[in-house]
């Protein structure tokens, strides 16, 4: 690709800039495994469930999607529900508590190739934004020492406050492009989640780059990626 054709780069965070997708996977696995066990359900939660039902979606949407896959219905609850509540919101908050604990204990280091690309784009005057379904995006960026590099952050809190549709709808990416004052045709979406590349395709952005961190290049292409890389250093 030729970066001269574009004026903005809209990055997902988890799995694209930082390996926090691994932390999210651990947190979801711990939360859902304990939940299933408490209900006497023997069919285990596996990593494929994360990619199929949770990856890239707003937290409560991920809870709903996974529960539906197992035929489990819970009350919606409300965002203020305690993590002990067996509601959609309660389970989402329980997962977030586990995530925060892991992040505090283990920290996070950005992918070196992603840092290299981000610095290159800054030097070239390309405008940057983070578009993440996670409400933890600012905390993760601070932990990674990169929060000052992204003037626009559209995260789960912004989605809730502004009533934006989450991925795979394109609304969050469109909002980021609007804030950067860049036409969508001049913006590149960089995503590792199927729901994220689908959002980029639905928004008709200039280019959708799939970052293959385990979901598979074929699936990323099938869901809307124009090209797939294994590491962002390939684009630097």
ABEGO torsion letter per residue (X at the ends): XBAAABABBBBBABGAABAAAAAAAAAAAAAAAAAAAAAGBABBBBAAAAAAAABGBBAAAAAAAAAAAAGBBBBAEBAABBAABBBAAAAAAAAAAAAAAAAAAAEBBBBAAAAAAAAAAAAAGBBBBBBBABAAAAAAAAAAGAAAABABBBBAAAAAAAGBBBOABAAAAAAAAAAAGBBAAABBBBBABAAAAAAAAAAGBABBBBBBAGAEAAAAAAAGBABBBABAAAAX
